[in-house]
Amino acid sequence: MPRAAAKTKTIEETFGELETILGKLESGESSLEESFKYYEAGIKLVKSCEKQIDKVEKQILVLNEDGGDHDE
């Protein structure tokens, strides 16, 4: 049975998760293994966020190119 597609997180949700992870890392209460897992999860979130931001930037560039004709 196919798995349902995972909902893509918003940039804001991703940043929220990153803040949570940073809080856990900065608290100093995690073991080395836990800290590594938090770090790894954080890196994945950063990469996901970068992809989302790149996508939005490309959309803005396209809109700016198409939007230049509205002033005429």
For each residue, the residues with C-beta under 8 A, 3 or more apart:
1:
2:
3:
4:
5:
6:
7:
8: 52
9: 13 14 17 48
10: 13 14
11: 14 15 49 52 53 56
12: 15 16
13: 9 10 16 17
14: 9 10 11 17 18 45 48 49 52
15: 11 12 18 19 49
16: 12 13 19 20
17: 9 13 14 20 21 41 45
18: 14 15 21 22 42 45 46 49
19: 15 16 22 23
20: 16 17 23 24
21: 17 18 24 25 38 41 42 45
22: 18 19 25 26 42
23: 19 20 26 27
24: 20 21 27 29 30 34 38
25: 21 22 30 35 38 39 42
26: 22 23
27: 23 24 30
28:
29: 24
30: 24 25 27 34 35 38
31: 34 35
32: 35 36
33: 36 37
34: 24 30 31 37 38
35: 25 30 31 32 38 39
36: 32 33 39 40
37: 33 34 40 41
38: 21 24 25 30 34 35 41 42
39: 25 35 36 42 43
40: 36 37 43 44
41: 17 21 37 38 44 45
42: 18 21 22 25 38 39 45 46
43: 39 40 46 47
44: 40 41 47 48
45: 14 17 18 21 41 42 48 49
46: 18 42 43 49 50
47: 43 44 50 51
48: 9 14 44 45 51 52
49: 11 14 15 18 45 46 52 53
50: 46 47 53 54
51: 47 48 54 55
52: 8 11 14 48 49 55 56
53: 11 49 50 56 57
54: 50 51 57 58
55: 51 52 58 59
56: 11 52 53 59 60
57: 53 54 60 61
58: 54 55 61 62
59: 55 56 62 63
60: 56 57 63 64
61: 57 58 64 65
62: 58 59 65 66
63: 59 60 66 67
64: 60 61 67 68
65: 61 62 68
66: 62 63 69
67: 63 64 70
68: 64 65 71
69: 66 72
70: 67
71: 68
72: 69
